[in-house]
């Protein structure tokens, strides 16, 4: 399987920076980095009605991303707590 490049929207980067405690932030970052080698890992779910967007869980946090297979790119769209992350998608 070819490796995908990872693009992170500025807003998603800010959301990651705001995650506390540091241990949880590190786990989220590791999960995001793993998407470059496998953009559709076990447990990911395709979001209905929003194109090629998927989400993966990391504890109480959700990572929403878009897969562009033709370009071999994963675009990180949003990272947030499960109660808030889907608002405004």
Jmol script that loads the backbone (N, CA, C; Angstrom):
load data "model"
ATOM      1  N   UNK A   1       0.845  -1.177   0.000  1.00  0.00           N
ATOM      2  CA  UNK A   1       0.000   0.000   0.000  1.00  0.00           C
ATOM      3  C   UNK A   1       0.891   1.241   0.000  1.00  0.00           C
ATOM      4  N   UNK A   2       0.541   2.198  -0.832  1.00  0.00           N
ATOM      5  CA  UNK A   2       1.320   3.424  -0.911  1.00  0.00           C
ATOM      6  C   UNK A   2       1.016   4.328   0.274  1.00  0.00           C
ATOM      7  N   UNK A   3       1.998   5.124   0.613  1.00  0.00           N
ATOM      8  CA  UNK A   3       1.831   6.049   1.728  1.00  0.00           C
ATOM      9  C   UNK A   3       1.135   7.318   1.246  1.00  0.00           C
ATOM     10  N   UNK A   4       0.223   7.814   2.040  1.00  0.00           N
ATOM     11  CA  UNK A   4      -0.493   9.046   1.733  1.00  0.00           C
ATOM     12  C   UNK A   4       0.237  10.204   2.407  1.00  0.00           C
ATOM     13  N   UNK A   5       0.122  11.380   1.809  1.00  0.00           N
ATOM     14  CA  UNK A   5       0.650  12.557   2.504  1.00  0.00           C
ATOM     15  C   UNK A   5      -0.468  13.112   3.384  1.00  0.00           C
ATOM     16  N   UNK A   6      -0.078  13.790   4.430  1.00  0.00           N
ATOM     17  CA  UNK A   6      -1.027  14.282   5.420  1.00  0.00           C
ATOM     18  C   UNK A   6      -1.055  15.804   5.370  1.00  0.00           C
ATOM     19  N   UNK A   7      -2.235  16.363   5.181  1.00  0.00           N
ATOM     20  CA  UNK A   7      -2.426  17.817   5.222  1.00  0.00           C
ATOM     21  C   UNK A   7      -3.353  18.120   6.389  1.00  0.00           C
ATOM     22  N   UNK A   8      -2.980  19.121   7.147  1.00  0.00           N
ATOM     23  CA  UNK A   8      -3.767  19.484   8.330  1.00  0.00           C
ATOM     24  C   UNK A   8      -4.254  20.913   8.172  1.00  0.00           C
ATOM     25  N   UNK A   9      -5.572  21.086   8.205  1.00  0.00           N
ATOM     26  CA  UNK A   9      -6.123  22.440   8.144  1.00  0.00           C
ATOM     27  C   UNK A   9      -5.676  23.216   9.375  1.00  0.00           C
ATOM     28  N   UNK A  10      -5.489  24.499   9.204  1.00  0.00           N
ATOM     29  CA  UNK A  10      -5.019  25.346  10.305  1.00  0.00           C
ATOM     30  C   UNK A  10      -5.952  25.256  11.509  1.00  0.00           C
ATOM     31  N   UNK A  11      -7.248  25.227  11.258  1.00  0.00           N
ATOM     32  CA  UNK A  11      -8.207  25.149  12.363  1.00  0.00           C
ATOM     33  C   UNK A  11      -8.072  23.826  13.118  1.00  0.00           C
ATOM     34  N   UNK A  12      -7.801  22.742  12.393  1.00  0.00           N
ATOM     35  CA  UNK A  12      -7.624  21.445  13.049  1.00  0.00           C
ATOM     36  C   UNK A  12      -6.345  21.432  13.884  1.00  0.00           C
ATOM     37  N   UNK A  13      -5.292  22.076  13.394  1.00  0.00           N
ATOM     38  CA  UNK A  13      -4.042  22.154  14.158  1.00  0.00           C
ATOM     39  C   UNK A  13      -4.268  22.898  15.471  1.00  0.00           C
ATOM     40  N   UNK A  14      -5.055  23.964  15.435  1.00  0.00           N
ATOM     41  CA  UNK A  14      -5.354  24.716  16.651  1.00  0.00           C
ATOM     42  C   UNK A  14      -6.177  23.874  17.618  1.00  0.00           C
ATOM     43  N   UNK A  15      -7.097  23.080  17.068  1.00  0.00           N
ATOM     44  CA  UNK A  15      -7.910  22.215  17.932  1.00  0.00           C
ATOM     45  C   UNK A  15      -7.027  21.182  18.630  1.00  0.00           C
ATOM     46  N   UNK A  16      -6.051  20.647  17.910  1.00  0.00           N
ATOM     47  CA  UNK A  16      -5.134  19.672  18.519  1.00  0.00           C
ATOM     48  C   UNK A  16      -4.317  20.331  19.615  1.00  0.00           C
ATOM     49  N   UNK A  17      -3.823  21.539  19.359  1.00  0.00           N
ATOM     50  CA  UNK A  17      -3.018  22.252  20.358  1.00  0.00           C
ATOM     51  C   UNK A  17      -3.791  22.496  21.653  1.00  0.00           C
ATOM     52  N   UNK A  18      -5.108  22.589  21.560  1.00  0.00           N
ATOM     53  CA  UNK A  18      -5.928  22.867  22.730  1.00  0.00           C
ATOM     54  C   UNK A  18      -6.302  21.650  23.552  1.00  0.00           C
ATOM     55  N   UNK A  19      -5.910  20.473  23.112  1.00  0.00           N
ATOM     56  CA  UNK A  19      -6.271  19.254  23.843  1.00  0.00           C
ATOM     57  C   UNK A  19      -5.407  19.122  25.095  1.00  0.00           C
ATOM     58  N   UNK A  20      -6.050  18.950  26.206  1.00  0.00           N
ATOM     59  CA  UNK A  20      -5.371  18.710  27.490  1.00  0.00           C
ATOM     60  C   UNK A  20      -5.962  17.456  28.100  1.00  0.00           C
ATOM     61  N   UNK A  21      -5.221  16.667  28.798  1.00  0.00           N
ATOM     62  CA  UNK A  21      -3.806  16.767  29.129  1.00  0.00           C
ATOM     63  C   UNK A  21      -2.911  16.371  27.953  1.00  0.00           C
ATOM     64  N   UNK A  22      -1.614  16.585  28.122  1.00  0.00           N
ATOM     65  CA  UNK A  22      -0.637  16.328  27.066  1.00  0.00           C
ATOM     66  C   UNK A  22      -0.644  14.877  26.592  1.00  0.00           C
ATOM     67  N   UNK A  23      -0.865  13.976  27.510  1.00  0.00           N
ATOM     68  CA  UNK A  23      -0.876  12.552  27.171  1.00  0.00           C
ATOM     69  C   UNK A  23      -1.956  12.258  26.127  1.00  0.00           C
ATOM     70  N   UNK A  24      -3.120  12.834  26.308  1.00  0.00           N
ATOM     71  CA  UNK A  24      -4.225  12.636  25.369  1.00  0.00           C
ATOM     72  C   UNK A  24      -3.890  13.286  24.035  1.00  0.00           C
ATOM     73  N   UNK A  25      -3.300  14.476  24.075  1.00  0.00           N
ATOM     74  CA  UNK A  25      -2.901  15.160  22.837  1.00  0.00           C
ATOM     75  C   UNK A  25      -1.924  14.294  22.044  1.00  0.00           C
ATOM     76  N   UNK A  26      -0.970  13.699  22.743  1.00  0.00           N
ATOM     77  CA  UNK A  26       0.022  12.847  22.086  1.00  0.00           C
ATOM     78  C   UNK A  26      -0.655  11.636  21.435  1.00  0.00           C
ATOM     79  N   UNK A  27      -1.644  11.056  22.099  1.00  0.00           N
ATOM     80  CA  UNK A  27      -2.365   9.916  21.537  1.00  0.00           C
ATOM     81  C   UNK A  27      -3.125  10.314  20.273  1.00  0.00           C
ATOM     82  N   UNK A  28      -3.738  11.494  20.289  1.00  0.00           N
ATOM     83  CA  UNK A  28      -4.459  11.989  19.111  1.00  0.00           C
ATOM     84  C   UNK A  28      -3.482  12.214  17.962  1.00  0.00           C
ATOM     85  N   UNK A  29      -2.341  12.812  18.245  1.00  0.00           N
ATOM     86  CA  UNK A  29      -1.340  13.077  17.207  1.00  0.00           C
ATOM     87  C   UNK A  29      -0.834  11.765  16.604  1.00  0.00           C
ATOM     88  N   UNK A  30      -0.597  10.775  17.434  1.00  0.00           N
ATOM     89  CA  UNK A  30      -0.145   9.471  16.934  1.00  0.00           C
ATOM     90  C   UNK A  30      -1.203   8.838  16.030  1.00  0.00           C
ATOM     91  N   UNK A  31      -2.452   8.990  16.424  1.00  0.00           N
ATOM     92  CA  UNK A  31      -3.550   8.441  15.613  1.00  0.00           C
ATOM     93  C   UNK A  31      -3.630   9.147  14.262  1.00  0.00           C
ATOM     94  N   UNK A  32      -3.439  10.466  14.269  1.00  0.00           N
ATOM     95  CA  UNK A  32      -3.457  11.244  13.030  1.00  0.00           C
ATOM     96  C   UNK A  32      -2.295  10.816  12.135  1.00  0.00           C
ATOM     97  N   UNK A  33      -1.113  10.673  12.685  1.00  0.00           N
ATOM     98  CA  UNK A  33       0.052  10.279  11.902  1.00  0.00           C
ATOM     99  C   UNK A  33      -0.125   8.895  11.285  1.00  0.00           C
ATOM    100  N   UNK A  34      -0.814   8.009  11.977  1.00  0.00           N
ATOM    101  CA  UNK A  34      -1.046   6.661  11.463  1.00  0.00           C
ATOM    102  C   UNK A  34      -1.950   6.664  10.230  1.00  0.00           C
ATOM    103  N   UNK A  35      -2.741   7.709  10.047  1.00  0.00           N
ATOM    104  CA  UNK A  35      -3.633   7.786   8.888  1.00  0.00           C
ATOM    105  C   UNK A  35      -2.858   7.882   7.577  1.00  0.00           C
ATOM    106  N   UNK A  36      -1.620   8.355   7.615  1.00  0.00           N
ATOM    107  CA  UNK A  36      -0.813   8.470   6.403  1.00  0.00           C
ATOM    108  C   UNK A  36      -0.489   7.089   5.832  1.00  0.00           C
ATOM    109  N   UNK A  37      -0.299   6.104   6.682  1.00  0.00           N
ATOM    110  CA  UNK A  37       0.013   4.763   6.188  1.00  0.00           C
ATOM    111  C   UNK A  37      -1.244   3.926   5.947  1.00  0.00           C
ATOM    112  N   UNK A  38      -2.315   4.234   6.664  1.00  0.00           N
ATOM    113  CA  UNK A  38      -3.569   3.506   6.484  1.00  0.00           C
ATOM    114  C   UNK A  38      -4.738   4.473   6.696  1.00  0.00           C
ATOM    115  N   UNK A  39      -5.242   5.089   5.620  1.00  0.00           N
ATOM    116  CA  UNK A  39      -6.293   6.098   5.777  1.00  0.00           C
ATOM    117  C   UNK A  39      -7.668   5.549   6.173  1.00  0.00           C
ATOM    118  N   UNK A  40      -7.830   4.261   6.064  1.00  0.00           N
ATOM    119  CA  UNK A  40      -9.099   3.647   6.470  1.00  0.00           C
ATOM    120  C   UNK A  40      -8.824   2.510   7.456  1.00  0.00           C
ATOM    121  N   UNK A  41      -8.384   2.868   8.665  1.00  0.00           N
ATOM    122  CA  UNK A  41      -8.046   1.833   9.641  1.00  0.00           C
ATOM    123  C   UNK A  41      -9.292   1.144  10.175  1.00  0.00           C
ATOM    124  N   UNK A  42      -9.060   0.060  10.840  1.00  0.00           N
ATOM    125  CA  UNK A  42     -10.162  -0.658  11.486  1.00  0.00           C
ATOM    126  C   UNK A  42     -10.841   0.288  12.479  1.00  0.00           C
ATOM    127  N   UNK A  43     -12.146   0.343  12.425  1.00  0.00           N
ATOM    128  CA  UNK A  43     -12.896   1.202  13.332  1.00  0.00           C
ATOM    129  C   UNK A  43     -13.259   2.555  12.753  1.00  0.00           C
ATOM    130  N   UNK A  44     -12.743   2.889  11.568  1.00  0.00           N
ATOM    131  CA  UNK A  44     -13.122   4.176  10.979  1.00  0.00           C
ATOM    132  C   UNK A  44     -14.531   4.053  10.414  1.00  0.00           C
ATOM    133  N   UNK A  45     -15.224   5.173  10.358  1.00  0.00           N
ATOM    134  CA  UNK A  45     -16.573   5.172   9.804  1.00  0.00           C
ATOM    135  C   UNK A  45     -16.708   6.306   8.814  1.00  0.00           C
ATOM    136  N   UNK A  46     -17.361   6.018   7.700  1.00  0.00           N
ATOM    137  CA  UNK A  46     -17.619   7.035   6.688  1.00  0.00           C
ATOM    138  C   UNK A  46     -18.777   7.895   7.172  1.00  0.00           C
ATOM    139  N   UNK A  47     -18.632   9.203   7.060  1.00  0.00           N
ATOM    140  CA  UNK A  47     -19.698  10.110   7.481  1.00  0.00           C
ATOM    141  C   UNK A  47     -20.708  10.272   6.347  1.00  0.00           C
ATOM    142  N   UNK A  48     -21.955  10.181   6.674  1.00  0.00           N
ATOM    143  CA  UNK A  48     -23.016  10.259   5.672  1.00  0.00           C
ATOM    144  C   UNK A  48     -23.223  11.699   5.218  1.00  0.00           C
ATOM    145  N   UNK A  49     -23.369  11.881   3.921  1.00  0.00           N
ATOM    146  CA  UNK A  49     -23.753  13.166   3.378  1.00  0.00           C
ATOM    147  C   UNK A  49     -22.658  14.209   3.262  1.00  0.00           C
ATOM    148  N   UNK A  50     -21.406  13.833   3.469  1.00  0.00           N
ATOM    149  CA  UNK A  50     -20.332  14.832   3.377  1.00  0.00           C
ATOM    150  C   UNK A  50     -19.172  14.342   2.509  1.00  0.00           C
ATOM    151  N   UNK A  51     -19.465  13.674   1.414  1.00  0.00           N
ATOM    152  CA  UNK A  51     -18.425  13.244   0.486  1.00  0.00           C
ATOM    153  C   UNK A  51     -17.563  12.132   1.039  1.00  0.00           C
ATOM    154  N   UNK A  52     -16.275  12.255   0.866  1.00  0.00           N
ATOM    155  CA  UNK A  52     -15.326  11.221   1.273  1.00  0.00           C
ATOM    156  C   UNK A  52     -14.733  11.500   2.651  1.00  0.00           C
ATOM    157  N   UNK A  53     -15.559  11.897   3.594  1.00  0.00           N
ATOM    158  CA  UNK A  53     -15.080  12.165   4.959  1.00  0.00           C
ATOM    159  C   UNK A  53     -15.307  10.959   5.850  1.00  0.00           C
ATOM    160  N   UNK A  54     -14.337  10.760   6.712  1.00  0.00           N
ATOM    161  CA  UNK A  54     -14.357   9.647   7.645  1.00  0.00           C
ATOM    162  C   UNK A  54     -14.085  10.176   9.039  1.00  0.00           C
ATOM    163  N   UNK A  55     -14.302   9.311  10.019  1.00  0.00           N
ATOM    164  CA  UNK A  55     -13.932   9.676  11.380  1.00  0.00           C
ATOM    165  C   UNK A  55     -13.359   8.456  12.072  1.00  0.00           C
ATOM    166  N   UNK A  56     -12.397   8.724  12.943  1.00  0.00           N
ATOM    167  CA  UNK A  56     -11.855   7.691  13.815  1.00  0.00           C
ATOM    168  C   UNK A  56     -11.956   8.204  15.240  1.00  0.00           C
ATOM    169  N   UNK A  57     -12.020   7.273  16.163  1.00  0.00           N
ATOM    170  CA  UNK A  57     -12.134   7.621  17.578  1.00  0.00           C
ATOM    171  C   UNK A  57     -10.790   7.483  18.255  1.00  0.00           C
ATOM    172  N   UNK A  58     -10.537   8.356  19.185  1.00  0.00           N
ATOM    173  CA  UNK A  58      -9.398   8.222  20.085  1.00  0.00           C
ATOM    174  C   UNK A  58      -9.905   8.617  21.457  1.00  0.00           C
ATOM    175  N   UNK A  59     -10.370   7.636  22.199  1.00  0.00           N
ATOM    176  CA  UNK A  59     -10.984   7.922  23.491  1.00  0.00           C
ATOM    177  C   UNK A  59     -12.259   8.721  23.279  1.00  0.00           C
ATOM    178  N   UNK A  60     -12.370   9.861  23.955  1.00  0.00           N
ATOM    179  CA  UNK A  60     -13.542  10.729  23.816  1.00  0.00           C
ATOM    180  C   UNK A  60     -13.398  11.704  22.667  1.00  0.00           C
ATOM    181  N   UNK A  61     -12.283  11.650  21.963  1.00  0.00           N
ATOM    182  CA  UNK A  61     -12.002  12.583  20.871  1.00  0.00           C
ATOM    183  C   UNK A  61     -12.297  11.944  19.532  1.00  0.00           C
ATOM    184  N   UNK A  62     -12.726  12.770  18.594  1.00  0.00           N
ATOM    185  CA  UNK A  62     -13.012  12.304  17.243  1.00  0.00           C
ATOM    186  C   UNK A  62     -12.127  13.063  16.269  1.00  0.00           C
ATOM    187  N   UNK A  63     -11.620  12.346  15.287  1.00  0.00           N
ATOM    188  CA  UNK A  63     -10.764  12.913  14.260  1.00  0.00           C
ATOM    189  C   UNK A  63     -11.523  12.774  12.948  1.00  0.00           C
ATOM    190  N   UNK A  64     -11.877  13.890  12.340  1.00  0.00           N
ATOM    191  CA  UNK A  64     -12.631  13.899  11.091  1.00  0.00           C
ATOM    192  C   UNK A  64     -11.655  14.269   9.977  1.00  0.00           C
ATOM    193  N   UNK A  65     -11.640  13.458   8.928  1.00  0.00           N
ATOM    194  CA  UNK A  65     -10.690  13.683   7.851  1.00  0.00           C
ATOM    195  C   UNK A  65     -11.292  13.286   6.513  1.00  0.00           C
ATOM    196  N   UNK A  66     -10.655  13.743   5.459  1.00  0.00           N
ATOM    197  CA  UNK A  66     -11.093  13.492   4.100  1.00  0.00           C
ATOM    198  C   UNK A  66      -9.996  12.714   3.385  1.00  0.00           C
ATOM    199  N   UNK A  67     -10.375  11.714   2.613  1.00  0.00           N
ATOM    200  CA  UNK A  67      -9.401  10.913   1.868  1.00  0.00           C
ATOM    201  C   UNK A  67      -9.538  11.247   0.389  1.00  0.00           C
ATOM    202  N   UNK A  68      -8.422  11.622  -0.214  1.00  0.00           N
ATOM    203  CA  UNK A  68      -8.374  11.895  -1.656  1.00  0.00           C
ATOM    204  C   UNK A  68      -7.465  10.848  -2.289  1.00  0.00           C
ATOM    205  N   UNK A  69      -8.082   9.746  -2.725  1.00  0.00           N
ATOM    206  CA  UNK A  69      -7.312   8.623  -3.256  1.00  0.00           C
ATOM    207  C   UNK A  69      -6.588   8.971  -4.548  1.00  0.00           C
ATOM    208  N   UNK A  70      -7.179   9.816  -5.373  1.00  0.00           N
ATOM    209  CA  UNK A  70      -6.542  10.169  -6.637  1.00  0.00           C
ATOM    210  C   UNK A  70      -5.245  10.957  -6.439  1.00  0.00           C
ATOM    211  N   UNK A  71      -5.132  11.685  -5.347  1.00  0.00           N
ATOM    212  CA  UNK A  71      -3.943  12.482  -5.044  1.00  0.00           C
ATOM    213  C   UNK A  71      -3.069  11.826  -3.972  1.00  0.00           C
ATOM    214  N   UNK A  72      -3.530  10.740  -3.365  1.00  0.00           N
ATOM    215  CA  UNK A  72      -2.872  10.092  -2.224  1.00  0.00           C
ATOM    216  C   UNK A  72      -2.646  11.085  -1.092  1.00  0.00           C
ATOM    217  N   UNK A  73      -3.755  11.744  -0.695  1.00  0.00           N
ATOM    218  CA  UNK A  73      -3.707  12.766   0.348  1.00  0.00           C
ATOM    219  C   UNK A  73      -4.801  12.495   1.379  1.00  0.00           C
ATOM    220  N   UNK A  74      -4.455  12.679   2.646  1.00  0.00           N
ATOM    221  CA  UNK A  74      -5.421  12.664   3.741  1.00  0.00           C
ATOM    222  C   UNK A  74      -5.446  14.080   4.306  1.00  0.00           C
ATOM    223  N   UNK A  75      -6.623  14.702   4.324  1.00  0.00           N
ATOM    224  CA  UNK A  75      -6.775  16.069   4.829  1.00  0.00           C
ATOM    225  C   UNK A  75      -7.495  16.014   6.172  1.00  0.00           C
ATOM    226  N   UNK A  76      -6.807  16.453   7.214  1.00  0.00           N
ATOM    227  CA  UNK A  76      -7.395  16.505   8.542  1.00  0.00           C
ATOM    228  C   UNK A  76      -8.312  17.716   8.597  1.00  0.00           C
ATOM    229  N   UNK A  77      -9.601  17.481   8.810  1.00  0.00           N
ATOM    230  CA  UNK A  77     -10.602  18.541   8.750  1.00  0.00           C
ATOM    231  C   UNK A  77     -10.912  19.104  10.128  1.00  0.00           C
ATOM    232  N   UNK A  78     -11.122  18.219  11.103  1.00  0.00           N
ATOM    233  CA  UNK A  78     -11.555  18.679  12.412  1.00  0.00           C
ATOM    234  C   UNK A  78     -11.188  17.657  13.478  1.00  0.00           C
ATOM    235  N   UNK A  79     -10.845  18.158  14.649  1.00  0.00           N
ATOM    236  CA  UNK A  79     -10.571  17.307  15.804  1.00  0.00           C
ATOM    237  C   UNK A  79     -11.322  17.917  16.976  1.00  0.00           C
ATOM    238  N   UNK A  80     -12.087  17.098  17.669  1.00  0.00           N
ATOM    239  CA  UNK A  80     -12.830  17.648  18.790  1.00  0.00           C
ATOM    240  C   UNK A  80     -13.412  16.572  19.684  1.00  0.00           C
ATOM    241  N   UNK A  81     -13.937  17.022  20.803  1.00  0.00           N
ATOM    242  CA  UNK A  81     -14.600  16.115  21.734  1.00  0.00           C
ATOM    243  C   UNK A  81     -15.857  15.577  21.063  1.00  0.00           C
ATOM    244  N   UNK A  82     -16.232  14.394  21.410  1.00  0.00           N
ATOM    245  CA  UNK A  82     -17.350  13.728  20.729  1.00  0.00           C
ATOM    246  C   UNK A  82     -18.658  14.491  20.809  1.00  0.00           C
ATOM    247  N   UNK A  83     -18.833  15.287  21.853  1.00  0.00           N
ATOM    248  CA  UNK A  83     -20.107  16.013  21.987  1.00  0.00           C
ATOM    249  C   UNK A  83     -20.178  17.235  21.076  1.00  0.00           C
ATOM    250  N   UNK A  84     -19.014  17.721  20.592  1.00  0.00           N
ATOM    251  CA  UNK A  84     -18.984  18.962  19.817  1.00  0.00           C
ATOM    252  C   UNK A  84     -18.526  18.815  18.367  1.00  0.00           C
ATOM    253  N   UNK A  85     -17.834  17.756  18.041  1.00  0.00           N
ATOM    254  CA  UNK A  85     -17.097  17.703  16.786  1.00  0.00           C
ATOM    255  C   UNK A  85     -17.981  17.730  15.539  1.00  0.00           C
ATOM    256  N   UNK A  86     -19.189  17.230  15.603  1.00  0.00           N
ATOM    257  CA  UNK A  86     -20.015  17.146  14.416  1.00  0.00           C
ATOM    258  C   UNK A  86     -20.810  18.404  14.123  1.00  0.00           C
ATOM    259  N   UNK A  87     -20.794  19.361  15.042  1.00  0.00           N
ATOM    260  CA  UNK A  87     -21.506  20.630  14.825  1.00  0.00           C
ATOM    261  C   UNK A  87     -20.788  21.418  13.745  1.00  0.00           C
ATOM    262  N   UNK A  88     -21.511  21.838  12.759  1.00  0.00           N
ATOM    263  CA  UNK A  88     -20.941  22.664  11.712  1.00  0.00           C
ATOM    264  C   UNK A  88     -20.247  21.915  10.585  1.00  0.00           C
ATOM    265  N   UNK A  89     -20.404  20.600  10.563  1.00  0.00           N
ATOM    266  CA  UNK A  89     -19.824  19.861   9.446  1.00  0.00           C
ATOM    267  C   UNK A  89     -20.795  19.941   8.334  1.00  0.00           C
TER     268      UNK A  89
END
end "model"
wireframe off; spacefill off
backbone 0.3
color backbone group
